[in-house]
Amino acid sequence: MRERITYLQKRGSSLPPSSLSISPTSLRGPTIRAIREERLTFSLDELPRELSSVLSGVHELHVRWVSPRRYESVGAMVGRLPAGWHIFWTPGGEWIGDGKLGRVMGGEAFTKLPGGRFTHAAALQYFQPLESLEGFVGYAKGKLCATGGAECGRRVDAVKGASALDVSYDTISHALKVTALWTYQEQEIKAVGREGVRTEVGVLSDEKTPTMEDYELGVSGLLTVLGQDEKPSATVFSFPSRHRDAESGFSAGFTQVGLHPVLQLKLGSNKPPVEGVTCAPHAYFTFPRTIFADRYQLSDDLFLASKNLTALRYISQPVDLEAPEYVMKTWGSAALLELKPPAMGEKDEAWTAEVPLHLRYLTPTHGGYVNLEVPYPAVFWACNAEEGTKFPTNPFERANLGYDGLFGPRTVFWYVEPRPETGDRVTSPIRVPVLDLDKAGWVNIGTAAAVLLGFAWVSWKLLSVYLKTGYGASRISETSEKKRQ
C-alpha cells in the first residue's frame, strides 16, 4: 500500500523547511490555509476478499462523491461534478445482470454512455443524491480497520468532513485508488506513517514560472517520504493539465415552479478564459429520476436562442417522457448543454441562461407537497488547445467525470466555481405538488361519480339515437302505419 498526502496552498504562499518537524514515523507542522488531499493505493491482494472478488469482474470502475456544500479548489485540483454519488463502470467478462457488481448495485438502474469518436472511458453511469459519507465511512471502518487499530479508525472517520471522494480501479494497473479532498481552509500539517506503507507528504504551493507553457500548471514546495527522509526536499515541477480554474463563479435557482419548472443559471462573466482559441461555455447536469429535460423541446434553435442556449450536445438514453417517478428503473438522466453568452463588449458582464425542465408524477404523500433538490451542474468553458499539445496523466489528474469523454483529447476544461447567492449548498431547492393522501378519498369518490355520470350520459345518447334512427324507430313507424290503415 502507498499513501500520498498533499497540502496545496494558493500562489504566493510558502513554508520554510525549518517549520516542519520530522521523525521516522511522523511529520508535523504549523496550521496553514490550503487544500488537503489524501490518496491511498491498494493492490488487489491487500483488499478484503469480498471487495477483491467484486473487482475481479470489472474492467474499470470510478466512484465519485461530491459534497452538496460549496468547496473551494486550488490549482490542478479543480475537476468538478454535480453534488452526489456518481458511478462510472465498464464491466469485465460478466455483464450487468449476471455480474457480481451488477447484483451488488442493481444493474437495471444504470444508463449507457455513448460510443463514437470521443468515447467515455466507462460504459455505464449511475447517479444518486447523497448528503454525506456516513454510511460509506461505517462500512470502510468495519472492513478496512478490523485490525488497523485506533489510528485507522481516526483516519477513516476524518473522511466524513471531506468535500469530495474518488475511488478508482482498472484492470491495467490492478490497483484501487482512494482519494479524499478537503476544501481550501485552515489545515494542520500532520502525517503519521505505518509499517509497510510508503507515505509521501507534500506541502506545496500553486506556482507560475516564466518557462511554463500556457497549457501547463506548476507547483513548488517541500516533499518528504516518512522513514526515508530526515529533512524535506525542495521541489519545483510543472505538468500539462486539461483542468483549469476560470476564476469566475455562477449560481443556480428555479425561477418558475410547478410541473414545468425553469432552472436559471447566473454566470458572473461572459469573457472566455483564454484568447486566440475556440471556447464555448457548457453545463453538465445529472438529474435525479424526479425531474428531466425534454430533448425534443431542446432541439428548436429559436427556442434555445431565447434561453441563451446554443444546443443540447448530449442526453442519456432512454428518457421516458411519461413514466411516473415511482415506476422508473433507471437512476435518472444526464445532459450536456452548450450555453450562448452575450457578445463581448469592452468589458465582461454577468449574464443568465435558462433551462426548461419537467417534473414526473411523484409518490402521493400527506400534505400534497414535497421538497426536492436538484444539484448544481458542472459549468465550464471547453477550449481547444493548440495543435500538437499532449496531455499525459499528471499527479492530480481527475478524469472519467462523465462529460470529459464527450470532447476531443486536446480540450481544456476551465471550471466556473459554484457560488450560491445564499447559504453554502450547491443545490437548487423546489417545492412541488403531489397527490394529497389526506384528500385522496374524495378524489376516488369524485372519480367514481364522474365515471358513472359519463357512462349514464353516453348510454342515454346511444339510446336516443337508437330510438330515433335505429331498429326501435322502425318498429314504431310500422306500428303507426298499421293503425292508420
SEVO-990156 format. One line per field, with one value per residue (C-alpha): residue number from 0; residue in three letters; y, z, x. Coordinates in Angstrom, 1 decimal. Example, Ala and Ser with C-alpha at 12.3 -4.5 7.8 and 13.67 -1.06 7.14 Angstrom:
n	0  1
res	ALA  SER
c2	-4.5  -1.1
c3	7.8  7.1
c1	12.3  13.7
% end
This chain:
n	0  1  2  3  4  5  6  7  8  9  10  11  12  13  14  15  16  17  18  19  20  21  22  23  24  25  26  27  28  29  30  31  32  33  34  35  36  37  38  39  40  41  42  43  44  45  46  47  48  49  50  51  52  53  54  55  56  57  58  59  60  61  62  63  64  65  66  67  68  69  70  71  72  73  74  75  76  77  78  79  80  81  82  83  84  85  86  87  88  89  90  91  92  93  94  95  96  97  98  99  100  101  102  103  104  105  106  107  108  109  110  111  112  113  114  115  116  117  118  119  120  121  122  123  124  125  126  127  128  129  130  131  132  133  134  135  136  137  138  139  140  141  142  143  144  145  146  147  148  149  150  151  152  153  154  155  156  157  158  159  160  161  162  163  164  165  166  167  168  169  170  171  172  173  174  175  176  177  178  179  180  181  182  183  184  185  186  187  188  189  190  191  192  193  194  195  196  197  198  199  200  201  202  203  204  205  206  207  208  209  210  211  212  213  214  215  216  217  218  219  220  221  222  223  224  225  226  227  228  229  230  231  232  233  234  235  236  237  238  239  240  241  242  243  244  245  246  247  248  249  250  251  252  253  254  255  256  257  258  259  260  261  262  263  264  265  266  267  268  269  270  271  272  273  274  275  276  277  278  279  280  281  282  283  284  285  286  287  288  289  290  291  292  293  294  295  296  297  298  299  300  301  302  303  304  305  306  307  308  309  310  311  312  313  314  315  316  317  318  319  320  321  322  323  324  325  326  327  328  329  330  331  332  333  334  335  336  337  338  339  340  341  342  343  344  345  346  347  348  349  350  351  352  353  354  355  356  357  358  359  360  361  362  363  364  365  366  367  368  369  370  371  372  373  374  375  376  377  378  379  380  381  382  383  384  385  386  387  388  389  390  391  392  393  394  395  396  397  398  399  400  401  402  403  404  405  406  407  408  409  410  411  412  413  414  415  416  417  418  419  420  421  422  423  424  425  426  427  428  429  430  431  432  433  434  435  436  437  438  439  440  441  442  443  444  445  446  447  448  449  450  451  452  453  454  455  456  457  458  459  460  461  462  463  464  465  466  467  468  469  470  471  472  473  474  475  476  477  478  479  480  481  482  483  484
res	MET  ARG  GLU  ARG  ILE  THR  TYR  LEU  GLN  LYS  ARG  GLY  SER  SER  LEU  PRO  PRO  SER  SER  LEU  SER  ILE  SER  PRO  THR  SER  LEU  ARG  GLY  PRO  THR  ILE  ARG  ALA  ILE  ARG  GLU  GLU  ARG  LEU  THR  PHE  SER  LEU  ASP  GLU  LEU  PRO  ARG  GLU  LEU  SER  SER  VAL  LEU  SER  GLY  VAL  HIS  GLU  LEU  HIS  VAL  ARG  TRP  VAL  SER  PRO  ARG  ARG  TYR  GLU  SER  VAL  GLY  ALA  MET  VAL  GLY  ARG  LEU  PRO  ALA  GLY  TRP  HIS  ILE  PHE  TRP  THR  PRO  GLY  GLY  GLU  TRP  ILE  GLY  ASP  GLY  LYS  LEU  GLY  ARG  VAL  MET  GLY  GLY  GLU  ALA  PHE  THR  LYS  LEU  PRO  GLY  GLY  ARG  PHE  THR  HIS  ALA  ALA  ALA  LEU  GLN  TYR  PHE  GLN  PRO  LEU  GLU  SER  LEU  GLU  GLY  PHE  VAL  GLY  TYR  ALA  LYS  GLY  LYS  LEU  CYS  ALA  THR  GLY  GLY  ALA  GLU  CYS  GLY  ARG  ARG  VAL  ASP  ALA  VAL  LYS  GLY  ALA  SER  ALA  LEU  ASP  VAL  SER  TYR  ASP  THR  ILE  SER  HIS  ALA  LEU  LYS  VAL  THR  ALA  LEU  TRP  THR  TYR  GLN  GLU  GLN  GLU  ILE  LYS  ALA  VAL  GLY  ARG  GLU  GLY  VAL  ARG  THR  GLU  VAL  GLY  VAL  LEU  SER  ASP  GLU  LYS  THR  PRO  THR  MET  GLU  ASP  TYR  GLU  LEU  GLY  VAL  SER  GLY  LEU  LEU  THR  VAL  LEU  GLY  GLN  ASP  GLU  LYS  PRO  SER  ALA  THR  VAL  PHE  SER  PHE  PRO  SER  ARG  HIS  ARG  ASP  ALA  GLU  SER  GLY  PHE  SER  ALA  GLY  PHE  THR  GLN  VAL  GLY  LEU  HIS  PRO  VAL  LEU  GLN  LEU  LYS  LEU  GLY  SER  ASN  LYS  PRO  PRO  VAL  GLU  GLY  VAL  THR  CYS  ALA  PRO  HIS  ALA  TYR  PHE  THR  PHE  PRO  ARG  THR  ILE  PHE  ALA  ASP  ARG  TYR  GLN  LEU  SER  ASP  ASP  LEU  PHE  LEU  ALA  SER  LYS  ASN  LEU  THR  ALA  LEU  ARG  TYR  ILE  SER  GLN  PRO  VAL  ASP  LEU  GLU  ALA  PRO  GLU  TYR  VAL  MET  LYS  THR  TRP  GLY  SER  ALA  ALA  LEU  LEU  GLU  LEU  LYS  PRO  PRO  ALA  MET  GLY  GLU  LYS  ASP  GLU  ALA  TRP  THR  ALA  GLU  VAL  PRO  LEU  HIS  LEU  ARG  TYR  LEU  THR  PRO  THR  HIS  GLY  GLY  TYR  VAL  ASN  LEU  GLU  VAL  PRO  TYR  PRO  ALA  VAL  PHE  TRP  ALA  CYS  ASN  ALA  GLU  GLU  GLY  THR  LYS  PHE  PRO  THR  ASN  PRO  PHE  GLU  ARG  ALA  ASN  LEU  GLY  TYR  ASP  GLY  LEU  PHE  GLY  PRO  ARG  THR  VAL  PHE  TRP  TYR  VAL  GLU  PRO  ARG  PRO  GLU  THR  GLY  ASP  ARG  VAL  THR  SER  PRO  ILE  ARG  VAL  PRO  VAL  LEU  ASP  LEU  ASP  LYS  ALA  GLY  TRP  VAL  ASN  ILE  GLY  THR  ALA  ALA  ALA  VAL  LEU  LEU  GLY  PHE  ALA  TRP  VAL  SER  TRP  LYS  LEU  LEU  SER  VAL  TYR  LEU  LYS  THR  GLY  TYR  GLY  ALA  SER  ARG  ILE  SER  GLU  THR  SER  GLU  LYS  LYS  ARG  GLN
c2	0.0  3.5  6.8  10.3  13.4  16.8  20.2  22.7  26.5  29.4  31.2  33.3  31.2  29.2  27.4  27.3  23.7  24.5  24.8  21.0  18.5  15.1  11.7  8.3  7.7  11.2  14.7  17.8  21.4  24.6  25.3  26.7  27.6  25.0  22.2  18.8  15.7  12.2  9.2  5.5  3.0  -0.7  -3.8  -6.4  -8.8  -6.0  -5.7  -7.6  -10.8  -9.7  -6.5  -8.0  -10.7  -8.0  -6.0  -9.2  -8.9  -5.3  -3.7  -0.2  1.4  5.1  6.1  9.8  11.6  15.4  17.2  19.2  22.1  24.5  24.0  26.0  24.4  25.4  24.9  21.5  20.1  21.7  18.9  19.2  17.2  17.9  17.1  13.5  9.9  9.0  5.7  5.1  1.5  -0.8  -4.5  -7.1  -10.6  -10.5  -8.1  -6.1  -8.6  -11.6  -9.8  -9.6  -5.8  -5.7  -7.7  -5.5  -2.2  -3.2  -3.2  -2.1  1.3  2.2  4.1  3.5  6.1  6.8  5.4  7.2  9.1  10.6  7.9  7.8  5.6  3.9  2.2  2.7  5.5  5.8  8.8  9.3  12.4  11.6  14.1  12.6  9.7  8.4  5.0  4.7  5.5  3.0  0.2  1.2  1.1  -2.4  -3.8  -2.0  -1.2  -4.5  -5.0  -1.5  -0.1  3.3  5.3  3.6  4.4  8.0  8.4  6.9  9.0  12.1  11.3  12.4  16.0  15.7  17.7  15.1  11.4  9.4  5.6  4.2  0.8  -0.5  -3.8  -2.3  -1.2  -3.8  -1.1  0.6  4.3  6.1  9.9  12.3  16.0  18.7  22.2  25.2  26.1  26.1  22.7  21.4  19.8  16.3  12.8  9.5  6.6  3.0  -0.1  -1.5  1.7  4.2  7.6  10.7  14.1  17.3  20.8  22.7  26.0  26.8  28.2  30.1  30.2  32.0  28.7  27.2  26.7  28.2  24.7  23.8  24.2  24.3  23.7  24.3  23.4  20.6  16.8  14.2  10.4  9.2  6.8  7.7  11.4  13.2  16.6  17.8  18.3  21.4  20.8  22.7  21.0  21.6  19.4  19.7  19.9  19.7  21.0  24.7  27.4  30.0  32.4  33.2  31.9  31.0  30.3  28.4  28.6  27.9  31.0  29.1  26.3  23.8  20.7  22.6  24.5  26.6  26.5  29.7  29.9  33.2  33.5  36.2  36.7  36.2  36.6  33.4  32.3  32.4  34.3  33.2  29.8  28.4  28.4  27.7  27.5  24.3  23.0  19.3  18.1  15.0  15.0  12.5  10.5  13.0  15.6  15.6  17.7  17.1  16.6  17.4  20.8  21.5  20.8  24.1  26.6  29.7  28.4  27.7  31.2  32.8  31.0  31.8  28.2  27.0  23.3  20.1  18.3  15.1  13.5  10.0  7.5  6.3  9.2  8.2  11.4  9.9  7.5  8.4  8.6  5.5  3.1  4.3  1.7  3.9  6.4  9.5  11.3  13.3  16.2  18.4  21.8  24.3  27.9  31.0  34.0  37.6  39.0  40.5  44.3  46.5  44.6  41.3  41.2  38.9  37.0  34.3  31.1  29.3  25.5  24.3  21.1  18.8  17.0  13.5  12.4  11.6  9.2  10.6  11.9  13.6  17.4  17.5  18.9  17.6  19.4  18.4  19.5  19.5  19.6  22.5  21.5  21.4  24.6  25.0  26.6  24.0  25.4  23.8  23.6  24.3  21.7  19.1  19.7  16.5  15.9  12.9  11.9  14.4  13.8  15.4  14.3  13.8  12.1  10.0  12.7  11.7  14.6  14.7  11.8  13.8  16.1  15.7  14.8  18.4  20.0  22.1  22.5  25.9  25.5  28.1  27.8  27.3  30.3  30.2  33.6  32.5  29.8  27.2  24.5  23.8  22.5  24.2  23.6  23.4  22.6  20.6  19.4  15.7  13.9  14.6  11.4  13.3  14.2  11.0  9.6  12.4  12.0  8.4  9.2  12.1  9.9  7.1  9.6  11.2  7.8  6.8  10.1  9.8  6.3  7.3  10.2  8.1  5.4  8.0  9.4  6.0  5.1  8.4  7.7  4.2  5.3  8.0  6.2  2.6  -0.6  0.8  3.8  1.4  -0.6  2.5  3.7  0.3  0.3  3.8  2.9  -0.2  2.0  4.5  1.6
c3	0.0  -0.8  0.7  -0.6  1.5  -0.2  1.2  -1.7  -1.0  -3.2  -5.2  -3.1  0.0  1.1  4.1  5.4  5.8  9.5  10.3  9.8  12.5  11.0  12.7  11.1  11.7  11.6  10.2  11.9  11.0  11.6  10.6  7.1  4.7  2.0  0.3  1.7  -0.5  0.8  -1.6  -0.7  -3.4  -2.7  -4.7  -5.1  -2.6  0.1  -0.1  1.8  -0.1  -0.7  -2.3  -4.4  -5.6  -6.9  -8.6  -10.4  -12.7  -13.5  -16.4  -15.0  -12.1  -10.9  -7.9  -7.2  -4.4  -4.2  -1.1  -1.5  0.3  -1.6  -1.5  -2.9  -5.0  -5.9  -8.9  -10.6  -8.1  -9.9  -11.7  -10.8  -10.8  -9.6  -5.9  -5.2  -5.7  -9.2  -10.6  -14.0  -14.7  -17.5  -16.8  -17.5  -18.6  -16.8  -17.9  -15.8  -14.8  -14.2  -12.9  -9.2  -9.3  -11.1  -8.4  -5.7  -7.3  -9.3  -13.0  -14.3  -12.7  -14.9  -18.2  -21.1  -22.0  -25.7  -28.1  -31.0  -31.9  -28.4  -26.0  -22.3  -20.6  -18.9  -20.5  -17.8  -15.5  -12.2  -10.0  -6.7  -4.4  -1.2  1.6  3.4  3.6  6.9  5.5  3.5  6.4  8.6  6.0  5.5  9.2  9.5  6.5  6.5  10.1  11.8  12.6  11.9  15.4  16.6  14.0  11.1  12.6  13.2  9.6  8.2  10.4  9.1  5.6  6.9  6.7  3.1  0.3  -2.4  -2.6  -5.5  -5.7  -8.9  -10.2  -13.6  -14.9  -16.4  -13.0  -10.9  -8.2  -6.2  -5.6  -2.9  -2.9  -0.4  -0.8  1.8  0.9  1.0  4.7  7.8  7.9  10.5  8.8  10.3  8.9  10.7  8.9  9.3  8.9  5.4  3.9  1.9  3.0  0.9  2.2  0.1  1.3  -2.0  -3.5  -6.8  -9.0  -12.3  -13.8  -17.0  -18.6  -18.3  -21.4  -21.5  -21.0  -18.0  -14.3  -11.8  -8.1  -5.7  -2.1  0.1  -0.2  2.5  2.5  6.1  7.3  4.4  4.6  7.6  6.2  3.5  -0.1  -2.1  -5.4  -8.4  -11.3  -13.9  -15.9  -18.7  -17.4  -19.1  -15.9  -15.0  -13.0  -15.0  -11.9  -12.1  -10.5  -11.0  -9.1  -10.0  -8.9  -10.1  -11.5  -12.4  -10.3  -10.9  -13.1  -15.7  -13.7  -15.2  -13.8  -14.3  -14.3  -13.3  -14.6  -13.4  -16.7  -20.4  -21.1  -22.3  -20.0  -22.9  -26.1  -29.6  -29.4  -29.8  -26.4  -25.5  -22.1  -21.2  -18.3  -17.4  -15.4  -13.6  -13.0  -10.4  -11.6  -10.3  -13.0  -16.6  -19.7  -22.9  -25.8  -28.3  -26.7  -26.7  -30.4  -31.5  -32.4  -31.9  -28.5  -27.5  -28.5  -26.4  -23.3  -24.1  -25.1  -28.2  -28.3  -26.4  -27.0  -25.1  -23.1  -21.7  -23.2  -22.7  -21.1  -20.7  -21.0  -19.4  -16.7  -13.1  -10.8  -8.8  -11.7  -13.1  -13.1  -14.3  -11.9  -13.9  -16.8  -17.6  -20.1  -21.6  -22.8  -24.6  -23.4  -25.5  -23.8  -25.0  -27.3  -25.6  -25.3  -23.8  -20.6  -19.4  -17.9  -15.9  -17.8  -17.4  -19.2  -18.6  -18.8  -19.1  -17.1  -16.4  -13.2  -13.1  -11.2  -7.7  -5.0  -3.2  0.3  3.1  2.7  -1.1  -1.5  -1.4  -1.3  -3.9  -4.6  -8.0  -7.8  -9.5  -12.8  -13.5  -15.5  -17.6  -20.7  -23.2  -25.1  -27.9  -27.2  -29.9  -32.5  -31.2  -27.5  -25.5  -22.1  -20.3  -16.9  -14.2  -10.5  -9.7  -12.8  -12.2  -15.3  -16.0  -15.0  -17.3  -19.7  -20.5  -22.9  -25.0  -26.0  -28.0  -26.4  -26.8  -25.0  -21.9  -19.3  -17.5  -14.5  -13.3  -9.5  -7.9  -5.7  -4.2  -3.6  -0.1  2.1  1.1  -0.5  -4.2  -4.9  -6.1  -3.9  -5.3  -3.7  -6.0  -5.9  -5.5  -4.8  -1.2  0.6  3.1  0.2  -1.8  -0.6  -2.1  -5.3  -5.5  -4.8  -7.3  -10.0  -9.5  -9.7  -12.8  -14.5  -13.6  -14.8  -18.0  -18.6  -18.0  -20.4  -23.1  -22.6  -22.8  -26.0  -27.6  -26.6  -28.0  -31.4  -31.4  -30.8  -33.5  -36.3  -35.3  -35.1  -32.4  -34.6  -37.5  -35.3  -34.1  -37.7  -38.7  -35.8  -36.6  -40.3  -39.4  -37.1  -40.0  -42.3
c1	0.0  1.1  0.0  0.3  -0.7  -0.7  -1.3  -1.7  -1.7  -2.5  0.1  2.4  2.3  5.3  6.6  10.3  11.7  12.5  8.8  8.4  9.2  10.1  10.6  10.8  7.1  5.5  5.6  4.1  4.0  2.0  -1.6  -1.8  -4.6  -4.6  -6.5  -5.7  -5.7  -5.0  -4.6  -4.3  -3.3  -4.1  -3.2  -5.9  -4.3  -4.3  -8.1  -10.8  -11.7  -15.3  -14.1  -11.4  -13.9  -16.2  -13.5  -12.2  -15.2  -14.7  -12.8  -13.0  -14.8  -14.8  -16.9  -17.2  -18.8  -19.2  -20.5  -23.7  -21.9  -19.7  -16.0  -13.1  -10.4  -6.8  -4.6  -4.9  -7.5  -10.4  -12.2  -15.9  -19.1  -22.6  -23.1  -24.0  -22.8  -21.6  -20.5  -18.9  -18.4  -17.2  -18.0  -15.4  -16.3  -19.7  -22.4  -24.9  -27.5  -25.1  -22.0  -21.2  -21.1  -24.4  -26.0  -24.5  -25.6  -28.6  -27.6  -31.0  -30.5  -27.5  -27.7  -25.3  -22.7  -22.3  -19.7  -18.3  -15.2  -14.6  -15.9  -16.2  -13.6  -16.6  -19.6  -22.3  -23.3  -25.2  -26.1  -27.9  -28.1  -26.2  -26.0  -22.9  -20.4  -21.8  -22.7  -19.6  -17.4  -19.1  -18.6  -15.0  -14.2  -15.7  -13.9  -10.5  -9.9  -10.7  -7.0  -5.8  -6.1  -7.3  -5.2  -7.0  -10.4  -9.4  -8.2  -11.4  -13.6  -11.9  -13.3  -16.7  -15.5  -14.2  -15.6  -15.0  -14.1  -12.9  -12.5  -11.0  -10.0  -8.9  -7.6  -4.4  -3.0  -4.8  -4.8  -7.6  -7.0  -9.0  -8.6  -10.3  -10.2  -10.8  -11.8  -9.4  -9.4  -7.2  -5.4  -3.0  0.0  0.1  1.0  1.6  3.4  2.7  4.9  4.9  3.3  5.2  3.9  4.9  3.9  4.0  3.5  3.1  2.0  0.5  3.3  3.8  7.3  8.5  9.4  5.9  3.7  0.2  -1.3  0.8  0.3  3.2  3.7  6.6  7.3  8.6  8.4  9.1  9.0  8.4  11.0  13.3  14.0  15.4  14.5  12.2  13.4  12.6  10.9  9.5  7.8  5.1  2.8  0.2  -3.4  -6.8  -8.5  -8.1  -9.8  -11.7  -11.6  -15.3  -18.5  -22.1  -25.3  -28.5  -32.1  -35.7  -37.5  -40.6  -42.2  -44.9  -44.8  -42.7  -40.1  -37.3  -33.8  -31.9  -28.1  -26.5  -22.9  -20.6  -18.6  -19.1  -15.3  -13.6  -10.7  -8.2  -7.9  -7.0  -8.6  -12.2  -14.0  -17.7  -19.4  -21.2  -23.3  -23.3  -26.4  -27.2  -31.0  -32.4  -35.4  -37.9  -37.1  -35.9  -35.1  -37.1  -34.6  -37.4  -38.1  -34.3  -33.9  -35.6  -32.9  -35.2  -36.4  -32.8  -31.6  -34.4  -32.9  -29.2  -28.6  -26.8  -27.5  -28.2  -24.9  -25.8  -28.6  -28.6  -31.0  -33.6  -35.6  -39.3  -41.3  -44.5  -43.5  -44.1  -41.1  -42.1  -42.0  -38.7  -35.9  -33.0  -31.4  -32.4  -30.7  -27.5  -27.4  -24.7  -25.9  -23.8  -24.6  -24.7  -23.1  -23.8  -21.2  -18.2  -18.1  -15.5  -15.6  -17.0  -20.5  -22.8  -25.5  -28.1  -29.2  -32.5  -33.1  -36.7  -37.4  -40.3  -41.3  -42.5  -45.6  -44.3  -45.4  -48.6  -47.9  -49.7  -49.9  -49.8  -46.3  -42.7  -39.4  -36.8  -33.2  -31.5  -27.7  -25.9  -24.5  -20.8  -20.2  -17.1  -15.6  -14.4  -11.4  -9.3  -5.6  -3.0  -2.3  0.2  -0.5  -0.4  -1.9  -0.3  -1.6  -0.5  -0.2  -3.5  -5.5  -9.2  -10.6  -13.7  -16.1  -18.9  -18.6  -14.8  -15.2  -17.6  -14.8  -11.6  -8.3  -7.0  -10.0  -9.1  -11.8  -11.9  -14.2  -16.6  -16.9  -20.4  -21.1  -24.7  -26.3  -27.4  -26.0  -23.4  -25.5  -24.8  -28.3  -31.4  -34.5  -38.0  -41.4  -43.6  -47.3  -48.2  -51.4  -52.5  -53.3  -55.5  -57.8  -57.4  -60.7  -62.6  -60.7  -61.7  -65.3  -65.3  -63.6  -66.2  -69.1  -67.6  -67.3  -70.8  -72.2  -70.3  -71.4  -75.0  -74.8  -73.2  -75.9  -78.7  -77.2  -76.9  -80.5  -81.8  -80.1  -81.4  -85.0  -84.8  -83.0  -82.3  -84.4  -86.6  -87.6  -88.5  -90.9  -92.6  -93.1  -94.6  -97.0  -98.2  -98.7  -100.8  -103.0  -103.7  -104.7
% end
